[in-house]
Structures are given as structure tokens and as C-alpha cells.
Amino acid sequence: MKRMKLLAYPYSVWMAIFIVVPLFLVLLYSFTEGNIHNLTELRFSTKGYERVLEPLYLKVIMNSFVLAAISTLCCLVLGYPVAMIVSKANPKVRGMLVMFLIVPMWMNFLLRTYAWMSILSPNGFLNRVLELVGLPRLEIMPGKTAVLLGMIYNFLPFMILPIYTVLSKIDKSVIEAANDLGANKIKTFMRVILPLSIPGVVSGITMVFLPAVSTFVISGLLGGGKTPLIGDLIEQQFMWEGNWHFGSSLSIILMVMILISMAIMSRLDRNGQQEDKNPVKM
Amino acid sequence: MKKAVVRIYMGLIFLFLYAPIITLIAFSFNKSKSRGQWGGFTLDWYAELFKDRLITEALYYTILIAVLATLISTIVGTISAIGIHYMRGFSKNLVLNINNLPVLNPDIVTGVALMTLFISAGMKLGFVTMLIAHVLFCIPYVILAVLPKLRQLNRHIAEAAMDLGATPGYALRKVILPEIRPGIVSGALMAFTLSIDDFVISFFTAGNEVSNLSILIYSMAKRGVKPSINALSTLMFVTVVILLLIINKKSEKGEELLL
């Protein structure tokens, strides 16, 4: 049986080449300057990181962080009740509801974001309806609000599903016990249901925050270039400017930011059960 | 009263989730080319769809890459998961942690890192690099889907098979594989879904000559997406929904399968 582990060796080599080496290259480029096509001509330099600290770029990084945090919070506030309602529905309806939450993800997310462009644009569908009802027009696209809306829209299911999974696994007798012991509904929720659902909340937050902070599609389409995020900067550097050093520094900063947020989240999770170790999608 | 509030809330949430999808489907039947106006009903975009070379080519690459990436990553992922299962201690942890990197890292970082590697190694970005990238981000999900099934496996079963004269290869095929099949299937489904929907990693690794549907849509989005793309996604969407309904009807496990 011992020889079975040999089966993992080819993949280990593959991982070394396609996972470890590329990340090292990014790290290398982030600390150097010079010709990117000739590794021997690279010189050590912290220029990439110094540029990150320029006010213009610091503002972009702050923006990405704040927008991602706000959208995560909105997803939590909107999604938790949905998860709760679904988990309380009777089994037949529950399956359907979960399916209807997943189905939208089966349409290409770029197209769904593009559809929001048509809905929100100044002459778009939403404004037509508002005009018809006699309400003032909404001029949110392109802009921050539209980007925020796009983020919430795209990532809301990622918040609902893990919370739902945890809530539906809670032992009903625990809740009954709380009721029998005289806790009212609010108290049962605060003292029993909420603490037990923390692992779901934590993986929900991770699954929303992570893609939100690194997106460049949503801001590109709905923000109209007015609200660049760190993802837009990275795309720009690698695809259009050809400044891999600055782009790599930005990528490393993004990774560090995410590592720090995840460390904070896992600390929060430590109080809850440590069941959900894999932050795999769903 | 409470029931009404719940109904209205869920109604609003579903309206929010489905508004863009309804818009897209409506526009696929719209005679007017501009996306603000309704010019009457037409099926022209559906007919035009199959004549448009850009779209059919992108569709071809999307499906080809998804099928190949799913096949390769399912086979390699399953074999590697079995190997990892029998590893111990430090090396096992190391392999598992590196395997988790593409899952945890933002797609954009995985994308630019791979692009950096390919270009530094003098490879031309194109079909091959895009396929490598897709296999790369699919394998970890297959491994993460298969490993739990291996843990549930009674290790004595394989040993018993070998005591009874089975070669390790025979025991693997006839004893271990059938037991972990559900994990393999859900891993493969996940790989296919991720590959077919991927934009960010493809965007950085595909180069100029190849593009999948997502890349095509992104390049069109700023100028205005052709209505035939709406028609295509309507077709794909309806296909998926019908498939899901069938699966859901067929088994009570439908929900589990989707998750």
C-alpha cells in the first residue's frame, strides 16, 4: 500500500512548475527592475513597491478594500435572512429554492454584469420605469454605486449557500431545548442559532470578499473606468502598460491583503466549530 | 402577516437575481439593435448566431477546452488524490497546501503568474497555454472532491483484496475506484462548470489568437454586445435549466449534486 503514494509524484512535479514557479516569478519581478525578457538583466529594486505607495495608487487600493468590505456586509445582511427562510421551508420547497438560487450562476457572469449595464444606464430600463411611476431618475452608472450593486449581485449566492448549509444542519432539538428553557425567539436566535451558524458566515464572507476585492470586470463594466480597483491596475500593467514589475508588486500586495483578512477570519472562526476547513466553493 | 413579509422579501431577492437574466433573454428577441429600445419580436439573432464566425469559434474553443480540461483534470486529480491519501506527515501537508493555492489565490493573481511563466519560458500564448491553465485550476477541485471519499473508505477493503490475490492495480480499479465514484463525478462536474465559465485566467493566458466566449463578451462589452450573443446565452441557459430540472426530478439527491 505504501507504494500508492508514488501516484502523487507526477502531480507534485506539475505543481512545482505551474503553481510554485509562477508565484516565485511574480515575487521576483516585484522586487526587480529592468528587461523582463532577460532574467540576467534584472536588478534588485523596490521601485514597484514605492509606486504602490503613491497617493494615487494607495487611494485605488483603499477603494477596492472599502468597496469589497461594504459589498460583503450588504451580502451578509441581505443573505442571512434568505438562508434562514430557505432552511426553514419544507423539504420540497427547499430544494426548489436552492436550485433557483444557483440557476442564475449558470449564465455567463460577464453577460449578467453587462445586462446590468443596460438596466442601469441613463436611458436604461430602470430609469424608464422610474419615469413612468413619476419618481426621479437614478444616475448611478457609471460609478461606485453601480460597481457595488454589481458586486452584491454577482456574489450574493456565495454568501447565502454556505450559511444555508450550516443552518440546515443545526439539530432541531437544540432549538426546542432553548424554547423549553424559556428563551424567546430573539434570545434563541442570538444565543443558539447565530453562534452555531458562524462557520457558514465565515466561509460566506471569505467567498464574497475574495472575488470582490480582486475583481476588474465589474469595475471595468459598471464603473466605466471612473472607479478603478486594484484588479484594474494589475490588468492594465500586465496587458497594456507592459510594466510587469509594478504589476507584480500590486499582485503581491493584493495577496498579502487577502492573507491578512483570512487570518482575521480564521481567528473569528476559531470560536465556532472547525468543521469547515476547506474554503472550497460550496 | 409574517408570512407576507417573508414572501415579499424572497420575491424581491429573486427579482434582483433574475432581472438581468430576463433582460438578456428579452433582448435576444429584440428587433432593435440598441439595448435601450424595444423594436418588436424577432428570431433573426438566433439565425445569425450560427453564421457568425467569431461566435461559433469562441463557442468551439470554450467547449473543447472545457471537455479536455475536465477529462485531464479528473483523471490526473483522481490518481493524485489516491497518492496524496497514502502520503504521511510533512510531505502530505506540503502537497495539500500547494494544491490549495490556486483555490485560495485570487484568479487574477493565478492568471498573471501563469502568463509570466509562459512568456518567460518563451511559450507563445494560445490554445495550449490556455488548456494548461484550465487543467491547473481544475485539478485542485477534483482532488478536494475525491479526498473526503477516500477518507471514508475502509482501508482494510483494499488490503483484503490484495490478500486474496489482487494486484495493486486490480484492487485500485475494482475496489477503490467504485467506492470513490461519487467524489470523482462531483469533481468532474465542478471542473467542467469552472472551465466553461472562466474568464479571468483565460483572459491572461489565451493570447490574441484564441478566445473563449467570456473573452469575446468582454471585448464586445465596452462597444456593445451583439444581440446574437444574447441569443446564444439564452440557448445555453435554457439547456442548463432543463437539465437541472430533469436531474432534480429524477433524484431526491438533486440538491446535493448541485452543491
Interface residues (C-beta under 8 A of the other chain):
Chain A: M1 K2 R3 M4 K5 L6 L7 A8 Y9 P10 Y11 S12 W14 M15 F18 I19 V20 V21 P22 L23 L25 V26 Y29 I36 H37 L39 L78 P81 V82 I85 R94 G95 M96 L97 V98 M99 F100 L101 I102 V103 P104 M105 W106 M107 N108 F109 L110 L111 R112 T113 Y114 A115 W116 M117 S118 I119 S121 N123 G124 F125 Y153 L156 P157 L161 T165 L210 P211 V213 S214 F216 V217 G220 L221 G231 I234 E235 F238 M239 W244 G247 S248 S251 L254 M255 I258 M262 N278 P279 V280 K281 M282
Chain B: V6 Y9 M10 I13 F14 F16 L17 Y18 A19 P20 I21 T23 L24 F27 R35 G36 V76 I79 S80 I82 G83 I84 H85 Y86 M87 R88 V95 I98 N99 N100 L101 P102 V103 L104 N105 P106 D107 I108 V109 V112 A113 L114 M115 T116 L117 I119 S120 I132 L136 I139 Y141 L144 R155 A158 E159 M162 P168 M190 D197 F199 V200 F204 L213 S214 I217 Y218 A221 K222 V225 I229 N230 S233 M236 F237 V240 V241 L244 N248 E252 G254 E255 L258 L259
